[in-house]
Amino acid sequence: MTNRIPRAFKGPRKLITKGLLIVYTGSGKGKTTSAMGVALRALGHNRRVAVVQFMKGKWPTGEVKALKKFGTMVNVTSVGDGFTWETKSLKKDVKLATTAWKQCLQLLKENKYDLYLFDEILYALYYRFLPLKKVVRAMKKRPPTAHIILTGRHAPKELIRMADLVTEMKEVKHPYKKGILAQSSIDF
């Protein structure tokens, strides 16, 4: 058995301040939940947070209700018609994704927030509702101290390569497979 000494860490010791590009992706649950946890943490440190939700349904989610209680410290925009399997018009989906993306760009241009959460944007890229090149370009030009979180399945390799932190959620077990539908306060 090897003796592990906690103080033997040889990693970086110098504090570097840099806005991080964070990607939460994968087939498992928890991508938006993790991102909202980071938003809550940022708010706890009196940081300003901007959230743009792509493809979210029209029902009010618990996380949006909670974030709105922080008043002017949070800017929340939800755009979309719901889940991709509920879509009725590809043209409308592209238009809504473009509207959400324009909101993201405007927020980044204003540079008034410390954390930007672009929730479900990876789906918009996967379904080609948005051009990947434009998103990559915007991430390269993002404000240097701003943290950005991108969520959704199917993260493109280009974004994974440029991200500072990538977490892949892996589904091991899901109640839906037993016929248990999404539940308030757990799933939305």
N, C-alpha and C positions, 0 to 999 in steps of 0.2 A: 504494500500500500504506500502510495506516495504522500509525503507530508506537504500539504498545501498551506502556504503562508499568504494570508490576505494582503500583506504589505509588499509582496513581491511584484506587484503590477509594474510593467515596464512601458505602458502606453504614454500618450501625450500628457504633459503636465502644465503646459502653457494654455491659458484661457484664450480661446479664439472666439470673437463675436462675429457671427455670420448668420444671415437668414438662411434657414434650411428649406430644402425642397423635400417634402415627405410624401410617400406614396403608400396608401393602404389598398391592397388588391387581393385577389384570390376568390375562390368559390365559397368560402365560409362566411358565416355571419360575423359582424363585428367591425366592419370597415367604417361605417358612419358613426357607430357607437364609440370607437376608438378616437376618431377625429373630434367628436363632440367632447370627449373627455379632455383632449388637449385644449379645446376652446374654453372649457370650464376652468382648467388650470390657468390659462392665460388671463382670463377674467379675474381669477383670484389674485393675480399679481397686478391688477389694475391695467392690463393691456387691452387695447381695442381690437375687436374681432369683426371680420366681415365674412359672411357665409352666403354663397350662391349655390342653391340646390338645383341640379339638372334633373329632369324626369321625375320629380316627386309628384305624388298624387295630390288631390285637392283636399284631402282630409287633414286636419291640423295634427301635427305630431307633437309628442311630449317634449322633444328636444327644442323645437321652435318655440313652443309656449314658454319653456324655461328660459331660453336665451333672451326672449323679448322682455323678460323681467329685469334685465340689466340695462334697459333704456338705451341711452345714446352711446353706450360703450359697444353696442352690437348693431350691425346692419345685416339683416336677414332678407334674402330674396329667394323665393321658391318659384321656379319656372318649369312648366311641363304639364303633360297630360297623364302622368302616371307611369306605370311600369311598361317596359317595351312590349310585353306580350299583350297589352291592352290597347296598343296603338291602332289608330284607324286611318291615319294619313301620314305617309312618309314625308310629304311636302311640309305638312304642319309640324312634324317632329323636327325637321331640319330648321325650320323657322324659329321654333321655340329654343332649340339648342343655340342657334345664332344669337337670339335675344339674350340668353343667359351668358353667353361668351362675351358679348358686348358689355354687359354689366361687369363681368370680371375685369375686362380691360380698363373700363372706366375707374373701377375701384383701385386697380394697380396704378393707374395714372395719377389719381388723386393722392395716393400714398399717405392716407390718414390712419391706417390700421397697422397693427403689429403682426396679426395672424390673419391669413386668408384661407378659407376652406371652400374648395370647389368640389362639392359633394356630387358624386355620380358622373363627373365629367368623363371618366374613363369609358363609361358606356357610350357616351356621345361620340367619342373617338372610335371605339370599336365598331359601332354601327355606321360610321362615316357621316355622322350628322355634322361634324366639324372637321376641318382639315388639320391633320396632325402637325404639319409644318408650322402653321400659325401658332399653335399652342406651344410647341417647342421653342419657337422664336421668342414668344412672350415670357416663357420661363427663364430664358437666357438673359432677358432684359429686365427682369423683375427688380424691384427695389432691393439693394444689397443687404439690408437688415430685416427685411420682411420674411416671415415664415409662411410657406404655402403648403397646404395639404391637398392632395388629389386623391379621390376615392373612386372605387368601382372595380368591377372585374376586368380582366384582360388588359392590364397595363402594357402599353407599347414598350418595346425594348429600348427605344430612344429615351423615353422618360425614365425608365429604370436605370439606364446608364448614367443619366445626368443627376438623378436624385441623390440626396445625402443619406436618406433613410428610406428603406423599402421593407414593408412587412407584408407577407402573404398570409392571408387567413385561409386555413385549410378546413374544409368541412369534414368532421369525423362522424358526427351524428346530428340529426336535425329532427325536431318534433313534427315538422310538416310531413315527413315520410310516414308518420303514424296517423296522419289525418288531422293533426292539431294545427289550426290556423294561427296566423299572427295575432298577438295579444297586446292590448293597450298596456303601456308602461314597460313592456319587455321588448316588443318589436317596433313600436311606433309611439 
